């Protein structure tokens, strides 16, 4: 916790039992995974939709090899479900 003049006072963690935890881990595999289930934000007032602002893509081309990049991706209505 930050107090006067930027001094930092640590907050001790509180351990809870797994069944009492406020958040639960949900594991999805195979056909249960749908990227469109993630929350997409409209973070800029001028945007015309919702975006993943810093998504990392790994693309493989059989002739040119691999490309890895960080791209801004927009979610559109309609289109394929998966």
PyMOL Python script that loads the backbone (N, CA, C, O; Angstrom):
from pymol import cmd

cmd.read_pdbstr("""\
ATOM      1  N   UNK A   1       0.847  -1.166   0.000  1.00  0.00           N
ATOM      2  CA  UNK A   1       0.000   0.000   0.000  1.00  0.00           C
ATOM      3  C   UNK A   1       0.895   1.233   0.000  1.00  0.00           C
ATOM      4  O   UNK A   1       1.863   1.287   0.759  1.00  0.00           O
ATOM      5  N   UNK A   2       0.597   2.208  -0.822  1.00  0.00           N
ATOM      6  CA  UNK A   2       1.386   3.435  -0.886  1.00  0.00           C
ATOM      7  C   UNK A   2       0.838   4.417   0.137  1.00  0.00           C
ATOM      8  O   UNK A   2      -0.371   4.630   0.228  1.00  0.00           O
ATOM      9  N   UNK A   3       1.741   5.010   0.902  1.00  0.00           N
ATOM     10  CA  UNK A   3       1.345   6.002   1.910  1.00  0.00           C
ATOM     11  C   UNK A   3       2.033   7.319   1.595  1.00  0.00           C
ATOM     12  O   UNK A   3       2.386   7.577   0.444  1.00  0.00           O
ATOM     13  N   UNK A   4       2.226   8.148   2.600  1.00  0.00           N
ATOM     14  CA  UNK A   4       2.836   9.472   2.422  1.00  0.00           C
ATOM     15  C   UNK A   4       4.193   9.391   1.745  1.00  0.00           C
ATOM     16  O   UNK A   4       4.977   8.482   2.017  1.00  0.00           O
ATOM     17  N   UNK A   5       4.463  10.335   0.871  1.00  0.00           N
ATOM     18  CA  UNK A   5       5.751  10.509   0.212  1.00  0.00           C
ATOM     19  C   UNK A   5       6.235   9.272  -0.546  1.00  0.00           C
ATOM     20  O   UNK A   5       7.439   9.065  -0.692  1.00  0.00           O
ATOM     21  N   UNK A   6       5.322   8.470  -1.015  1.00  0.00           N
ATOM     22  CA  UNK A   6       5.679   7.325  -1.836  1.00  0.00           C
ATOM     23  C   UNK A   6       6.253   6.151  -1.078  1.00  0.00           C
ATOM     24  O   UNK A   6       6.748   5.206  -1.693  1.00  0.00           O
ATOM     25  N   UNK A   7       6.201   6.186   0.248  1.00  0.00           N
ATOM     26  CA  UNK A   7       6.702   5.062   1.031  1.00  0.00           C
ATOM     27  C   UNK A   7       5.795   3.859   0.801  1.00  0.00           C
ATOM     28  O   UNK A   7       4.570   3.987   0.799  1.00  0.00           O
ATOM     29  N   UNK A   8       6.394   2.707   0.612  1.00  0.00           N
ATOM     30  CA  UNK A   8       5.617   1.499   0.346  1.00  0.00           C
ATOM     31  C   UNK A   8       5.584   0.632   1.595  1.00  0.00           C
ATOM     32  O   UNK A   8       6.623   0.283   2.155  1.00  0.00           O
ATOM     33  N   UNK A   9       4.392   0.297   2.014  1.00  0.00           N
ATOM     34  CA  UNK A   9       4.216  -0.591   3.161  1.00  0.00           C
ATOM     35  C   UNK A   9       3.611  -1.887   2.625  1.00  0.00           C
ATOM     36  O   UNK A   9       2.506  -1.875   2.084  1.00  0.00           O
ATOM     37  N   UNK A  10       4.319  -2.993   2.768  1.00  0.00           N
ATOM     38  CA  UNK A  10       3.804  -4.254   2.223  1.00  0.00           C
ATOM     39  C   UNK A  10       2.529  -4.716   2.918  1.00  0.00           C
ATOM     40  O   UNK A  10       2.332  -4.489   4.112  1.00  0.00           O
ATOM     41  N   UNK A  11       1.679  -5.363   2.149  1.00  0.00           N
ATOM     42  CA  UNK A  11       0.452  -5.957   2.676  1.00  0.00           C
ATOM     43  C   UNK A  11       0.676  -7.462   2.712  1.00  0.00           C
ATOM     44  O   UNK A  11       1.008  -8.069   1.694  1.00  0.00           O
ATOM     45  N   UNK A  12       0.497  -8.054   3.869  1.00  0.00           N
ATOM     46  CA  UNK A  12       0.709  -9.494   4.001  1.00  0.00           C
ATOM     47  C   UNK A  12      -0.411 -10.257   3.296  1.00  0.00           C
ATOM     48  O   UNK A  12      -1.575  -9.868   3.382  1.00  0.00           O
ATOM     49  N   UNK A  13      -0.065 -11.344   2.597  1.00  0.00           N
ATOM     50  CA  UNK A  13      -1.099 -12.139   1.922  1.00  0.00           C
ATOM     51  C   UNK A  13      -1.953 -12.899   2.932  1.00  0.00           C
ATOM     52  O   UNK A  13      -1.505 -13.243   4.026  1.00  0.00           O
ATOM     53  N   UNK A  14      -3.181 -13.146   2.532  1.00  0.00           N
ATOM     54  CA  UNK A  14      -4.097 -13.942   3.345  1.00  0.00           C
ATOM     55  C   UNK A  14      -4.344 -15.239   2.585  1.00  0.00           C
ATOM     56  O   UNK A  14      -4.840 -15.215   1.459  1.00  0.00           O
ATOM     57  N   UNK A  15      -4.003 -16.365   3.194  1.00  0.00           N
ATOM     58  CA  UNK A  15      -4.222 -17.647   2.539  1.00  0.00           C
ATOM     59  C   UNK A  15      -5.645 -18.128   2.806  1.00  0.00           C
ATOM     60  O   UNK A  15      -6.157 -18.024   3.920  1.00  0.00           O
ATOM     61  N   UNK A  16      -6.268 -18.657   1.756  1.00  0.00           N
ATOM     62  CA  UNK A  16      -7.609 -19.225   1.882  1.00  0.00           C
ATOM     63  C   UNK A  16      -7.583 -20.636   1.304  1.00  0.00           C
ATOM     64  O   UNK A  16      -6.730 -20.964   0.479  1.00  0.00           O
ATOM     65  N   UNK A  17      -8.503 -21.445   1.736  1.00  0.00           N
ATOM     66  CA  UNK A  17      -8.626 -22.793   1.188  1.00  0.00           C
ATOM     67  C   UNK A  17      -9.119 -22.706  -0.251  1.00  0.00           C
ATOM     68  O   UNK A  17      -9.832 -21.771  -0.616  1.00  0.00           O
ATOM     69  N   UNK A  18      -8.737 -23.681  -1.059  1.00  0.00           N
ATOM     70  CA  UNK A  18      -9.099 -23.669  -2.479  1.00  0.00           C
ATOM     71  C   UNK A  18     -10.603 -23.510  -2.689  1.00  0.00           C
ATOM     72  O   UNK A  18     -11.027 -22.739  -3.549  1.00  0.00           O
ATOM     73  N   UNK A  19     -11.411 -24.229  -1.916  1.00  0.00           N
ATOM     74  CA  UNK A  19     -12.866 -24.180  -2.113  1.00  0.00           C
ATOM     75  C   UNK A  19     -13.465 -22.843  -1.669  1.00  0.00           C
ATOM     76  O   UNK A  19     -14.614 -22.551  -2.002  1.00  0.00           O
ATOM     77  N   UNK A  20     -12.714 -22.025  -0.925  1.00  0.00           N
ATOM     78  CA  UNK A  20     -13.205 -20.721  -0.482  1.00  0.00           C
ATOM     79  C   UNK A  20     -12.671 -19.570  -1.337  1.00  0.00           C
ATOM     80  O   UNK A  20     -13.030 -18.414  -1.112  1.00  0.00           O
ATOM     81  N   UNK A  21     -11.827 -19.877  -2.303  1.00  0.00           N
ATOM     82  CA  UNK A  21     -11.204 -18.831  -3.114  1.00  0.00           C
ATOM     83  C   UNK A  21     -12.257 -18.088  -3.931  1.00  0.00           C
ATOM     84  O   UNK A  21     -13.196 -18.707  -4.432  1.00  0.00           O
ATOM     85  N   UNK A  22     -12.111 -16.750  -4.074  1.00  0.00           N
ATOM     86  CA  UNK A  22     -13.095 -15.974  -4.828  1.00  0.00           C
ATOM     87  C   UNK A  22     -13.027 -16.211  -6.337  1.00  0.00           C
ATOM     88  O   UNK A  22     -14.001 -15.948  -7.043  1.00  0.00           O
ATOM     89  N   UNK A  23     -11.902 -16.700  -6.839  1.00  0.00           N
ATOM     90  CA  UNK A  23     -11.767 -16.985  -8.265  1.00  0.00           C
ATOM     91  C   UNK A  23     -11.378 -18.446  -8.434  1.00  0.00           C
ATOM     92  O   UNK A  23     -10.636 -18.999  -7.621  1.00  0.00           O
ATOM     93  N   UNK A  24     -11.874 -19.056  -9.474  1.00  0.00           N
ATOM     94  CA  UNK A  24     -11.600 -20.470  -9.735  1.00  0.00           C
ATOM     95  C   UNK A  24     -10.929 -20.613 -11.101  1.00  0.00           C
ATOM     96  O   UNK A  24     -11.225 -19.864 -12.032  1.00  0.00           O
ATOM     97  N   UNK A  25     -10.032 -21.577 -11.203  1.00  0.00           N
ATOM     98  CA  UNK A  25      -9.396 -21.873 -12.478  1.00  0.00           C
ATOM     99  C   UNK A  25     -10.341 -22.732 -13.309  1.00  0.00           C
ATOM    100  O   UNK A  25     -10.857 -23.745 -12.837  1.00  0.00           O
ATOM    101  N   UNK A  26     -10.559 -22.313 -14.551  1.00  0.00           N
ATOM    102  CA  UNK A  26     -11.396 -23.074 -15.475  1.00  0.00           C
ATOM    103  C   UNK A  26     -10.498 -23.515 -16.629  1.00  0.00           C
ATOM    104  O   UNK A  26      -9.902 -22.678 -17.308  1.00  0.00           O
ATOM    105  N   UNK A  27     -10.403 -24.805 -16.849  1.00  0.00           N
ATOM    106  CA  UNK A  27      -9.541 -25.347 -17.894  1.00  0.00           C
ATOM    107  C   UNK A  27     -10.414 -25.822 -19.050  1.00  0.00           C
ATOM    108  O   UNK A  27     -11.312 -26.643 -18.867  1.00  0.00           O
ATOM    109  N   UNK A  28     -10.138 -25.293 -20.245  1.00  0.00           N
ATOM    110  CA  UNK A  28     -10.850 -25.696 -21.455  1.00  0.00           C
ATOM    111  C   UNK A  28      -9.865 -26.379 -22.390  1.00  0.00           C
ATOM    112  O   UNK A  28      -8.713 -25.959 -22.502  1.00  0.00           O
ATOM    113  N   UNK A  29     -10.313 -27.424 -23.057  1.00  0.00           N
ATOM    114  CA  UNK A  29      -9.478 -28.165 -23.998  1.00  0.00           C
ATOM    115  C   UNK A  29     -10.250 -28.429 -25.285  1.00  0.00           C
ATOM    116  O   UNK A  29     -11.480 -28.481 -25.290  1.00  0.00           O
ATOM    117  N   UNK A  30      -9.502 -28.594 -26.376  1.00  0.00           N
ATOM    118  CA  UNK A  30     -10.082 -29.026 -27.644  1.00  0.00           C
ATOM    119  C   UNK A  30     -11.226 -28.156 -28.128  1.00  0.00           C
ATOM    120  O   UNK A  30     -11.091 -26.936 -28.213  1.00  0.00           O
ATOM    121  N   UNK A  31     -12.353 -28.781 -28.446  1.00  0.00           N
ATOM    122  CA  UNK A  31     -13.504 -28.080 -29.010  1.00  0.00           C
ATOM    123  C   UNK A  31     -14.205 -27.161 -28.012  1.00  0.00           C
ATOM    124  O   UNK A  31     -15.062 -26.369 -28.403  1.00  0.00           O
ATOM    125  N   UNK A  32     -13.853 -27.255 -26.731  1.00  0.00           N
ATOM    126  CA  UNK A  32     -14.452 -26.364 -25.736  1.00  0.00           C
ATOM    127  C   UNK A  32     -13.866 -24.956 -25.804  1.00  0.00           C
ATOM    128  O   UNK A  32     -14.438 -24.026 -25.236  1.00  0.00           O
ATOM    129  N   UNK A  33     -12.729 -24.784 -26.494  1.00  0.00           N
ATOM    130  CA  UNK A  33     -12.059 -23.489 -26.576  1.00  0.00           C
ATOM    131  C   UNK A  33     -12.704 -22.653 -27.674  1.00  0.00           C
ATOM    132  O   UNK A  33     -12.864 -23.117 -28.803  1.00  0.00           O
ATOM    133  N   UNK A  34     -13.072 -21.420 -27.338  1.00  0.00           N
ATOM    134  CA  UNK A  34     -13.609 -20.473 -28.313  1.00  0.00           C
ATOM    135  C   UNK A  34     -13.034 -19.104 -27.980  1.00  0.00           C
ATOM    136  O   UNK A  34     -13.388 -18.511 -26.961  1.00  0.00           O
ATOM    137  N   UNK A  35     -12.151 -18.602 -28.832  1.00  0.00           N
ATOM    138  CA  UNK A  35     -11.484 -17.327 -28.564  1.00  0.00           C
ATOM    139  C   UNK A  35     -12.490 -16.177 -28.438  1.00  0.00           C
ATOM    140  O   UNK A  35     -12.199 -15.171 -27.791  1.00  0.00           O
ATOM    141  N   UNK A  36     -13.666 -16.319 -29.051  1.00  0.00           N
ATOM    142  CA  UNK A  36     -14.666 -15.254 -28.981  1.00  0.00           C
ATOM    143  C   UNK A  36     -15.331 -15.170 -27.611  1.00  0.00           C
ATOM    144  O   UNK A  36     -16.087 -14.233 -27.354  1.00  0.00           O
ATOM    145  N   UNK A  37     -15.065 -16.135 -26.724  1.00  0.00           N
ATOM    146  CA  UNK A  37     -15.590 -16.072 -25.359  1.00  0.00           C
ATOM    147  C   UNK A  37     -14.810 -15.095 -24.483  1.00  0.00           C
ATOM    148  O   UNK A  37     -15.295 -14.707 -23.420  1.00  0.00           O
ATOM    149  N   UNK A  38     -13.611 -14.691 -24.908  1.00  0.00           N
ATOM    150  CA  UNK A  38     -12.818 -13.743 -24.133  1.00  0.00           C
ATOM    151  C   UNK A  38     -13.431 -12.345 -24.233  1.00  0.00           C
ATOM    152  O   UNK A  38     -14.043 -12.014 -25.248  1.00  0.00           O
ATOM    153  N   UNK A  39     -13.276 -11.525 -23.195  1.00  0.00           N
ATOM    154  CA  UNK A  39     -13.805 -10.160 -23.271  1.00  0.00           C
ATOM    155  C   UNK A  39     -12.937  -9.311 -24.204  1.00  0.00           C
ATOM    156  O   UNK A  39     -11.721  -9.237 -24.029  1.00  0.00           O
ATOM    157  N   UNK A  40     -13.550  -8.686 -25.171  1.00  0.00           N
ATOM    158  CA  UNK A  40     -12.865  -7.781 -26.087  1.00  0.00           C
ATOM    159  C   UNK A  40     -13.252  -6.364 -25.687  1.00  0.00           C
ATOM    160  O   UNK A  40     -14.432  -6.081 -25.481  1.00  0.00           O
ATOM    161  N   UNK A  41     -12.274  -5.469 -25.575  1.00  0.00           N
ATOM    162  CA  UNK A  41     -12.524  -4.118 -25.088  1.00  0.00           C
ATOM    163  C   UNK A  41     -12.602  -3.112 -26.219  1.00  0.00           C
ATOM    164  O   UNK A  41     -11.959  -3.267 -27.257  1.00  0.00           O
ATOM    165  N   UNK A  42     -13.398  -2.082 -26.002  1.00  0.00           N
ATOM    166  CA  UNK A  42     -13.349  -0.905 -26.860  1.00  0.00           C
ATOM    167  C   UNK A  42     -12.641   0.146 -26.030  1.00  0.00           C
ATOM    168  O   UNK A  42     -13.270   0.857 -25.245  1.00  0.00           O
ATOM    169  N   UNK A  43     -11.322   0.245 -26.204  1.00  0.00           N
ATOM    170  CA  UNK A  43     -10.510   1.050 -25.301  1.00  0.00           C
ATOM    171  C   UNK A  43     -10.277   2.475 -25.772  1.00  0.00           C
ATOM    172  O   UNK A  43      -9.863   3.318 -24.976  1.00  0.00           O
ATOM    173  N   UNK A  44     -10.530   2.768 -27.037  1.00  0.00           N
ATOM    174  CA  UNK A  44     -10.333   4.120 -27.554  1.00  0.00           C
ATOM    175  C   UNK A  44     -11.662   4.666 -28.060  1.00  0.00           C
ATOM    176  O   UNK A  44     -12.390   3.957 -28.755  1.00  0.00           O
ATOM    177  N   UNK A  45     -11.994   5.911 -27.726  1.00  0.00           N
ATOM    178  CA  UNK A  45     -13.291   6.470 -28.132  1.00  0.00           C
ATOM    179  C   UNK A  45     -13.518   6.450 -29.644  1.00  0.00           C
ATOM    180  O   UNK A  45     -14.662   6.354 -30.087  1.00  0.00           O
ATOM    181  N   UNK A  46     -12.458   6.538 -30.439  1.00  0.00           N
ATOM    182  CA  UNK A  46     -12.604   6.563 -31.892  1.00  0.00           C
ATOM    183  C   UNK A  46     -12.675   5.193 -32.545  1.00  0.00           C
ATOM    184  O   UNK A  46     -12.872   5.103 -33.757  1.00  0.00           O
ATOM    185  N   UNK A  47     -12.520   4.131 -31.777  1.00  0.00           N
ATOM    186  CA  UNK A  47     -12.574   2.785 -32.347  1.00  0.00           C
ATOM    187  C   UNK A  47     -13.981   2.464 -32.825  1.00  0.00           C
ATOM    188  O   UNK A  47     -14.964   2.888 -32.218  1.00  0.00           O
ATOM    189  N   UNK A  48     -14.068   1.717 -33.911  1.00  0.00           N
ATOM    190  CA  UNK A  48     -15.382   1.330 -34.420  1.00  0.00           C
ATOM    191  C   UNK A  48     -15.738  -0.093 -34.021  1.00  0.00           C
ATOM    192  O   UNK A  48     -16.546  -0.744 -34.685  1.00  0.00           O
ATOM    193  N   UNK A  49     -15.144  -0.574 -32.950  1.00  0.00           N
ATOM    194  CA  UNK A  49     -15.457  -1.915 -32.478  1.00  0.00           C
ATOM    195  C   UNK A  49     -14.573  -2.297 -31.315  1.00  0.00           C
ATOM    196  O   UNK A  49     -13.939  -1.453 -30.681  1.00  0.00           O
ATOM    197  N   UNK A  50     -14.547  -3.589 -31.050  1.00  0.00           N
ATOM    198  CA  UNK A  50     -13.764  -4.117 -29.926  1.00  0.00           C
ATOM    199  C   UNK A  50     -12.502  -4.791 -30.456  1.00  0.00           C
ATOM    200  O   UNK A  50     -12.524  -5.425 -31.511  1.00  0.00           O
ATOM    201  N   UNK A  51     -11.394  -4.647 -29.712  1.00  0.00           N
ATOM    202  CA  UNK A  51     -10.090  -5.092 -30.186  1.00  0.00           C
ATOM    203  C   UNK A  51      -9.338  -5.896 -29.139  1.00  0.00           C
ATOM    204  O   UNK A  51      -9.559  -5.744 -27.938  1.00  0.00           O
ATOM    205  N   UNK A  52      -8.441  -6.757 -29.620  1.00  0.00           N
ATOM    206  CA  UNK A  52      -7.328  -7.261 -28.831  1.00  0.00           C
ATOM    207  C   UNK A  52      -6.180  -6.337 -29.222  1.00  0.00           C
ATOM    208  O   UNK A  52      -5.728  -6.360 -30.366  1.00  0.00           O
ATOM    209  N   UNK A  53      -5.708  -5.525 -28.282  1.00  0.00           N
ATOM    210  CA  UNK A  53      -4.760  -4.472 -28.630  1.00  0.00           C
ATOM    211  C   UNK A  53      -3.330  -4.946 -28.846  1.00  0.00           C
ATOM    212  O   UNK A  53      -2.616  -4.349 -29.651  1.00  0.00           O
ATOM    213  N   UNK A  54      -2.888  -5.981 -28.170  1.00  0.00           N
ATOM    214  CA  UNK A  54      -1.517  -6.460 -28.358  1.00  0.00           C
ATOM    215  C   UNK A  54      -1.500  -7.982 -28.446  1.00  0.00           C
ATOM    216  O   UNK A  54      -0.857  -8.662 -27.645  1.00  0.00           O
ATOM    217  N   UNK A  55      -2.213  -8.493 -29.425  1.00  0.00           N
ATOM    218  CA  UNK A  55      -2.252  -9.941 -29.608  1.00  0.00           C
ATOM    219  C   UNK A  55      -1.005 -10.438 -30.321  1.00  0.00           C
ATOM    220  O   UNK A  55      -0.537  -9.802 -31.266  1.00  0.00           O
ATOM    221  N   UNK A  56      -0.470 -11.548 -29.887  1.00  0.00           N
ATOM    222  CA  UNK A  56       0.700 -12.156 -30.534  1.00  0.00           C
ATOM    223  C   UNK A  56       0.239 -13.290 -31.441  1.00  0.00           C
ATOM    224  O   UNK A  56      -0.470 -14.199 -31.009  1.00  0.00           O
ATOM    225  N   UNK A  57       0.643 -13.224 -32.685  1.00  0.00           N
ATOM    226  CA  UNK A  57       0.272 -14.248 -33.662  1.00  0.00           C
ATOM    227  C   UNK A  57       1.510 -14.976 -34.156  1.00  0.00           C
ATOM    228  O   UNK A  57       2.553 -14.366 -34.394  1.00  0.00           O
ATOM    229  N   UNK A  58       1.382 -16.280 -34.307  1.00  0.00           N
ATOM    230  CA  UNK A  58       2.422 -17.094 -34.932  1.00  0.00           C
ATOM    231  C   UNK A  58       1.808 -17.645 -36.209  1.00  0.00           C
ATOM    232  O   UNK A  58       0.872 -18.443 -36.161  1.00  0.00           O
ATOM    233  N   UNK A  59       2.333 -17.219 -37.343  1.00  0.00           N
ATOM    234  CA  UNK A  59       1.805 -17.621 -38.647  1.00  0.00           C
ATOM    235  C   UNK A  59       2.845 -18.475 -39.357  1.00  0.00           C
ATOM    236  O   UNK A  59       4.039 -18.177 -39.319  1.00  0.00           O
ATOM    237  N   UNK A  60       2.381 -19.537 -40.004  1.00  0.00           N
ATOM    238  CA  UNK A  60       3.300 -20.423 -40.716  1.00  0.00           C
ATOM    239  C   UNK A  60       2.888 -20.498 -42.180  1.00  0.00           C
ATOM    240  O   UNK A  60       1.752 -20.848 -42.501  1.00  0.00           O
ATOM    241  N   UNK A  61       3.818 -20.169 -43.052  1.00  0.00           N
ATOM    242  CA  UNK A  61       3.617 -20.243 -44.490  1.00  0.00           C
ATOM    243  C   UNK A  61       4.471 -21.392 -45.009  1.00  0.00           C
ATOM    244  O   UNK A  61       5.667 -21.443 -44.720  1.00  0.00           O
ATOM    245  N   UNK A  62       3.881 -22.324 -45.775  1.00  0.00           N
ATOM    246  CA  UNK A  62       4.654 -23.480 -46.239  1.00  0.00           C
ATOM    247  C   UNK A  62       5.843 -23.105 -47.122  1.00  0.00           C
ATOM    248  O   UNK A  62       6.810 -23.863 -47.196  1.00  0.00           O
ATOM    249  N   UNK A  63       5.793 -21.956 -47.790  1.00  0.00           N
ATOM    250  CA  UNK A  63       6.879 -21.557 -48.684  1.00  0.00           C
ATOM    251  C   UNK A  63       7.872 -20.606 -48.023  1.00  0.00           C
ATOM    252  O   UNK A  63       9.078 -20.721 -48.242  1.00  0.00           O
ATOM    253  N   UNK A  64       7.377 -19.667 -47.217  1.00  0.00           N
ATOM    254  CA  UNK A  64       8.244 -18.622 -46.665  1.00  0.00           C
ATOM    255  C   UNK A  64       8.642 -18.850 -45.213  1.00  0.00           C
ATOM    256  O   UNK A  64       9.482 -18.120 -44.686  1.00  0.00           O
ATOM    257  N   UNK A  65       8.062 -19.836 -44.563  1.00  0.00           N
ATOM    258  CA  UNK A  65       8.439 -20.123 -43.180  1.00  0.00           C
ATOM    259  C   UNK A  65       7.500 -19.504 -42.164  1.00  0.00           C
ATOM    260  O   UNK A  65       6.287 -19.449 -42.369  1.00  0.00           O
ATOM    261  N   UNK A  66       8.072 -19.041 -41.069  1.00  0.00           N
ATOM    262  CA  UNK A  66       7.279 -18.596 -39.933  1.00  0.00           C
ATOM    263  C   UNK A  66       7.377 -17.083 -39.761  1.00  0.00           C
ATOM    264  O   UNK A  66       8.407 -16.479 -40.061  1.00  0.00           O
ATOM    265  N   UNK A  67       6.294 -16.479 -39.276  1.00  0.00           N
ATOM    266  CA  UNK A  67       6.268 -15.069 -38.922  1.00  0.00           C
ATOM    267  C   UNK A  67       5.629 -14.953 -37.543  1.00  0.00           C
ATOM    268  O   UNK A  67       4.549 -15.493 -37.303  1.00  0.00           O
ATOM    269  N   UNK A  68       6.299 -14.250 -36.646  1.00  0.00           N
ATOM    270  CA  UNK A  68       5.761 -14.000 -35.316  1.00  0.00           C
ATOM    271  C   UNK A  68       5.669 -12.497 -35.161  1.00  0.00           C
ATOM    272  O   UNK A  68       6.645 -11.785 -35.400  1.00  0.00           O
ATOM    273  N   UNK A  69       4.500 -12.003 -34.762  1.00  0.00           N
ATOM    274  CA  UNK A  69       4.341 -10.565 -34.612  1.00  0.00           C
ATOM    275  C   UNK A  69       3.263 -10.204 -33.620  1.00  0.00           C
ATOM    276  O   UNK A  69       2.432 -11.031 -33.244  1.00  0.00           O
ATOM    277  N   UNK A  70       3.293  -8.948 -33.202  1.00  0.00           N
ATOM    278  CA  UNK A  70       2.277  -8.402 -32.311  1.00  0.00           C
ATOM    279  C   UNK A  70       1.372  -7.518 -33.151  1.00  0.00           C
ATOM    280  O   UNK A  70       1.830  -6.567 -33.785  1.00  0.00           O
ATOM    281  N   UNK A  71       0.093  -7.837 -33.152  1.00  0.00           N
ATOM    282  CA  UNK A  71      -0.854  -7.140 -34.009  1.00  0.00           C
ATOM    283  C   UNK A  71      -2.077  -6.711 -33.212  1.00  0.00           C
ATOM    284  O   UNK A  71      -2.442  -7.348 -32.224  1.00  0.00           O
ATOM    285  N   UNK A  72      -2.700  -5.634 -33.646  1.00  0.00           N
ATOM    286  CA  UNK A  72      -3.973  -5.205 -33.086  1.00  0.00           C
ATOM    287  C   UNK A  72      -5.057  -5.868 -33.930  1.00  0.00           C
ATOM    288  O   UNK A  72      -5.083  -5.713 -35.151  1.00  0.00           O
ATOM    289  N   UNK A  73      -5.958  -6.613 -33.268  1.00  0.00           N
ATOM    290  CA  UNK A  73      -6.958  -7.388 -34.002  1.00  0.00           C
ATOM    291  C   UNK A  73      -8.359  -6.986 -33.560  1.00  0.00           C
ATOM    292  O   UNK A  73      -8.639  -6.890 -32.366  1.00  0.00           O
ATOM    293  N   UNK A  74      -9.231  -6.754 -34.530  1.00  0.00           N
ATOM    294  CA  UNK A  74     -10.606  -6.357 -34.227  1.00  0.00           C
ATOM    295  C   UNK A  74     -11.532  -7.559 -34.274  1.00  0.00           C
ATOM    296  O   UNK A  74     -11.397  -8.434 -35.129  1.00  0.00           O
ATOM    297  N   UNK A  75     -12.477  -7.589 -33.338  1.00  0.00           N
ATOM    298  CA  UNK A  75     -13.512  -8.624 -33.332  1.00  0.00           C
ATOM    299  C   UNK A  75     -14.693  -8.102 -34.145  1.00  0.00           C
ATOM    300  O   UNK A  75     -15.216  -7.022 -33.873  1.00  0.00           O
ATOM    301  N   UNK A  76     -15.106  -8.876 -35.142  1.00  0.00           N
ATOM    302  CA  UNK A  76     -16.252  -8.520 -35.966  1.00  0.00           C
ATOM    303  C   UNK A  76     -17.445  -9.377 -35.584  1.00  0.00           C
ATOM    304  O   UNK A  76     -17.285 -10.514 -35.140  1.00  0.00           O
ATOM    305  N   UNK A  77     -18.629  -8.835 -35.754  1.00  0.00           N
ATOM    306  CA  UNK A  77     -19.840  -9.640 -35.564  1.00  0.00           C
ATOM    307  C   UNK A  77     -19.978 -10.564 -36.759  1.00  0.00           C
ATOM    308  O   UNK A  77     -19.548 -10.239 -37.865  1.00  0.00           O
ATOM    309  N   UNK A  78     -20.583 -11.717 -36.524  1.00  0.00           N
ATOM    310  CA  UNK A  78     -20.768 -12.670 -37.610  1.00  0.00           C
ATOM    311  C   UNK A  78     -19.494 -13.439 -37.865  1.00  0.00           C
ATOM    312  O   UNK A  78     -18.599 -13.454 -37.020  1.00  0.00           O
ATOM    313  N   UNK A  79     -19.396 -14.079 -39.013  1.00  0.00           N
ATOM    314  CA  UNK A  79     -18.213 -14.853 -39.338  1.00  0.00           C
ATOM    315  C   UNK A  79     -18.220 -16.197 -38.653  1.00  0.00           C
ATOM    316  O   UNK A  79     -19.198 -16.568 -38.003  1.00  0.00           O
ATOM    317  N   UNK A  80     -17.129 -16.929 -38.797  1.00  0.00           N
ATOM    318  CA  UNK A  80     -17.075 -18.262 -38.193  1.00  0.00           C
ATOM    319  C   UNK A  80     -17.103 -18.194 -36.678  1.00  0.00           C
ATOM    320  O   UNK A  80     -16.591 -17.248 -36.079  1.00  0.00           O
ATOM    321  N   UNK A  81     -17.696 -19.188 -36.070  1.00  0.00           N
ATOM    322  CA  UNK A  81     -17.797 -19.241 -34.611  1.00  0.00           C
ATOM    323  C   UNK A  81     -16.473 -19.615 -33.979  1.00  0.00           C
ATOM    324  O   UNK A  81     -16.215 -19.230 -32.839  1.00  0.00           O
ATOM    325  N   UNK A  82     -15.633 -20.345 -34.673  1.00  0.00           N
ATOM    326  CA  UNK A  82     -14.340 -20.772 -34.108  1.00  0.00           C
ATOM    327  C   UNK A  82     -13.230 -20.398 -35.044  1.00  0.00           C
ATOM    328  O   UNK A  82     -12.063 -20.668 -34.757  1.00  0.00           O
TER     329      UNK A  82
END
""", "prot")
cmd.dss("prot")
cmd.show_as("cartoon", "prot")
cmd.util.cbc("prot")
cmd.orient("prot")
